[in-house]
Every structure is written in structure tokens, then in C-alpha cells.
Amino acid sequence: MVETIARGILCNNNRVLLSKKQGEDYYALVGGHIEEETLQAGLKREFKEETNLKIEIERFLYLIENAYQKGERKHYEVVFYFLVHRVGGTFMDRRDDATLSFVPLEEIKNIRLLPPL
């Protein structure tokens, strides 16, 4: 089964919002699996759930197809990336299994970001 994922690039003061799951050695952009909804609606929902921020989508940037194995299970996903901006809400890290942080853009080259950009 191919998973459909939408992720948003949210920048603020030359920093980009990233998520780092507990126990993992990589970061990811905020977003997640699309349920029975459009890509845009799913991305807005994920941002609200994870960050308490209301976002607007500026534009579609690109997509990647990704295949990887974790344990015994093979994963296949198509990830859609959008440029987004905040239009409301107060930032709160609402993830129980990860930490959200704004990472300076100049540090992006020094961290492991998955899927890779």
C-alpha cells in the first residue's frame, strides 16, 4: 500500500519548523498522513493538531516517492511538500511522541532530514 503524506515548510525569522520523534535520529517537516480529505485540508488539520497553528498554503513545491524498510515492514509513500504560512493560533508543541522546534536554516545541512529534500 502506498501512503499519501503532506508536509509543510513553515519558516519564521530564518528558521524552519521541524519535528523530531523520540528515540529517532532524524527530523521531519510537520505534516502527516492524509485521511479521507484533500491534501490541503489534511495538511491544515495536521498543523492544527500538532502545533495549534492555523496555516494557509501558499503553493505546492514538489513531491517525492519514497521507499524504505523499518524492521520487517516495507513502506512506500508519496510525500507532497507545500510552502505554508501562519495565519493564526499560538504555537504549542502538542506532540506526545516528538519534539517540535524552529531550526535555523543554516543548520539544516548539518542534520538528518527525512525524507531528504
Residue pairs with C-beta under 8 A, 6 or more apart in sequence:
1 76
2 76
2 77
2 78
3 33
3 75
3 76
3 77
3 78
4 33
4 34
4 39
4 77
4 78
4 80
5 31
5 32
5 33
5 34
5 77
5 78
5 79
5 80
6 31
6 32
6 34
6 39
6 40
6 42
6 43
6 46
6 79
6 80
6 81
6 82
7 28
7 29
7 30
7 31
7 32
7 43
7 79
7 80
7 81
7 82
8 29
8 30
8 31
8 43
8 46
8 47
8 55
8 57
8 81
8 82
8 83
8 84
9 16
9 29
9 61
9 81
9 82
9 83
9 84
10 16
10 17
10 30
10 47
10 53
10 55
10 84
10 85
10 86
11 17
11 105
12 86
12 102
13 102
14 104
14 105
14 106
15 102
15 103
15 104
15 105
16 29
16 102
16 103
16 105
16 108
17 29
17 30
17 51
17 100
17 101
17 102
17 103
18 27
18 28
18 29
18 30
18 100
18 101
18 102
18 103
18 111
18 113
19 27
19 28
19 29
19 30
19 50
19 95
19 98
19 99
19 100
20 26
20 27
20 28
20 98
20 99
20 101
21 28
21 97
21 98
22 97
22 98
22 99
25 112
26 111
26 112
26 113
26 114
27 103
27 111
27 112
27 113
27 114
28 113
28 114
28 115
29 81
29 113
30 46
30 47
30 50
30 51
30 100
31 43
31 46
31 47
32 42
32 46
32 50
33 42
34 42
35 42
35 45
37 45
39 80
39 82
40 57
40 82
43 55
43 57
43 82
43 84
44 54
44 55
44 57
47 53
47 54
47 55
47 84
48 54
48 89
49 94
50 93
50 94
50 95
50 100
51 89
51 91
51 92
51 93
51 94
51 100
52 89
52 90
52 91
52 92
52 94
53 86
53 88
53 89
53 90
53 91
54 86
54 87
54 88
54 89
55 84
55 85
55 86
55 87
56 84
56 85
56 87
57 82
57 83
57 84
58 82
58 83
58 84
58 85
59 82
59 83
60 80
60 81
60 82
61 81
61 82
61 83
62 81
63 78
63 79
63 80
63 81
64 78
64 79
64 81
64 115
65 76
65 77
65 78
65 79
66 75
66 76
66 77
66 78
66 79
66 115
67 74
67 75
67 76
67 77
68 74
68 75
69 75
77 115
79 115
81 117
93 99
93 100
103 111
